[in-house]
Amino acid sequence: MENELAIKRFVEYIQIKTVQPQPDYERALTFLKQYAQELDLEYTVIKIDQDRHAAILTVGSFIGFINLQI
């Protein structure tokens, strides 16, 4: 099955308790970090407030510069 790994990862993620009153955000962040490493994605965590963080997974990007000579 072509999407078997993606489905497996999705099922793993939805099994992590991320709802109130006792979410396991640390486990969710750990999962996302490992998945980002597996997919060779950049992983960044930003702090929203004291108790909340957000994970950002990005595909590496190329920033090029144009050298204009006049």
GROMACS elastic network, one bead per residue, 0.5 to 0.9 nm:
[ bonds ]
;  ai    aj funct       b0    kb
    1     4     6  0.53895   500
    1     5     6  0.86968   500
    2     5     6  0.79273   500
    2     6     6  0.88099   500
    3     6     6  0.53415   500
    3     7     6  0.61678   500
    3     8     6  0.85941   500
    4     7     6  0.52004   500
    4     8     6  0.61034   500
    4     9     6  0.87150   500
    5     9     6  0.61935   500
    5    10     6  0.85665   500
    6     9     6  0.51908   500
    6    10     6  0.61494   500
    6    11     6  0.86542   500
    7    10     6  0.50265   500
    7    11     6  0.61689   500
    7    12     6  0.85878   500
    8    11     6  0.52239   500
    8    12     6  0.62588   500
    8    13     6  0.87321   500
    9    13     6  0.61728   500
    9    14     6  0.87306   500
    9    35     6  0.81654   500
   10    13     6  0.50998   500
   10    14     6  0.62377   500
   10    15     6  0.86765   500
   11    14     6  0.53066   500
   11    15     6  0.63578   500
   12    15     6  0.53837   500
   12    16     6  0.70841   500
   12    31     6  0.86311   500
   13    16     6  0.54997   500
   13    17     6  0.87737   500
   13    28     6  0.71999   500
   13    31     6  0.72334   500
   13    32     6  0.83821   500
   14    17     6  0.74453   500
   14    18     6  0.84447   500
   15    18     6  0.88385   500
   16    23     6  0.84459   500
   16    24     6  0.69662   500
   16    25     6  0.84263   500
   16    27     6  0.70579   500
   16    28     6  0.63456   500
   16    31     6  0.89168   500
   17    20     6  0.85020   500
   17    22     6  0.78831   500
   17    23     6  0.54104   500
   17    24     6  0.55437   500
   17    25     6  0.77823   500
   17    27     6  0.85246   500
   17    28     6  0.80351   500
   18    22     6  0.77428   500
   18    24     6  0.55468   500
   18    25     6  0.60090   500
   18    27     6  0.89271   500
   18    28     6  0.73183   500
   19    22     6  0.67363   500
   19    24     6  0.80316   500
   19    25     6  0.89528   500
   20    23     6  0.53873   500
   23    26     6  0.86549   500
   24    27     6  0.55543   500
   24    28     6  0.65689   500
   24    29     6  0.89284   500
   25    29     6  0.61229   500
   25    30     6  0.85267   500
   25    52     6  0.81275   500
   25    53     6  0.81994   500
   26    29     6  0.51407   500
   26    30     6  0.61435   500
   26    31     6  0.86058   500
   27    30     6  0.50226   500
   27    31     6  0.61242   500
   27    32     6  0.86298   500
   28    31     6  0.50962   500
   28    32     6  0.62198   500
   28    33     6  0.86119   500
   29    32     6  0.50930   500
   29    33     6  0.60782   500
   29    34     6  0.86161   500
   29    45     6  0.82784   500
   29    53     6  0.85762   500
   29    54     6  0.81068   500
   29    55     6  0.66384   500
   30    33     6  0.51155   500
   30    34     6  0.62309   500
   30    35     6  0.85705   500
   31    34     6  0.52466   500
   31    35     6  0.61151   500
   31    36     6  0.85566   500
   32    35     6  0.50046   500
   32    36     6  0.59873   500
   32    37     6  0.85655   500
   32    43     6  0.82088   500
   32    55     6  0.73410   500
   32    56     6  0.89204   500
   32    57     6  0.80770   500
   33    36     6  0.50841   500
   33    37     6  0.62784   500
   33    38     6  0.86561   500
   33    42     6  0.89383   500
   33    43     6  0.62661   500
   33    44     6  0.84447   500
   33    55     6  0.81003   500
   33    57     6  0.83126   500
   34    37     6  0.51020   500
   34    38     6  0.61799   500
   34    39     6  0.87137   500
   35    39     6  0.62258   500
   35    40     6  0.84239   500
   35    41     6  0.83723   500
   36    39     6  0.51608   500
   36    40     6  0.58654   500
   36    42     6  0.65899   500
   36    43     6  0.62039   500
   36    57     6  0.64499   500
   36    58     6  0.84421   500
   37    41     6  0.60337   500
   37    42     6  0.76586   500
   37    43     6  0.78668   500
   38    41     6  0.77592   500
   40    59     6  0.79530   500
   40    60     6  0.84929   500
   41    57     6  0.61218   500
   41    58     6  0.56216   500
   41    59     6  0.52237   500
   41    60     6  0.65337   500
   42    56     6  0.79113   500
   42    57     6  0.55352   500
   42    58     6  0.51224   500
   42    59     6  0.63096   500
   42    60     6  0.64411   500
   43    55     6  0.69761   500
   43    56     6  0.57904   500
   43    58     6  0.67311   500
   44    54     6  0.82682   500
   44    55     6  0.57629   500
   44    56     6  0.51303   500
   44    57     6  0.66145   500
   44    58     6  0.84916   500
   45    53     6  0.64942   500
   45    54     6  0.55305   500
   45    56     6  0.61351   500
   45    57     6  0.88677   500
   46    52     6  0.88099   500
   46    53     6  0.55671   500
   46    54     6  0.53288   500
   46    55     6  0.65474   500
   46    56     6  0.77643   500
   47    50     6  0.72439   500
   47    51     6  0.81897   500
   47    52     6  0.62819   500
   47    54     6  0.65283   500
   48    51     6  0.77758   500
   48    52     6  0.53679   500
   48    53     6  0.51968   500
   48    54     6  0.68840   500
   49    52     6  0.52610   500
   49    53     6  0.70114   500
   50    53     6  0.81800   500
   58    61     6  0.83116   500
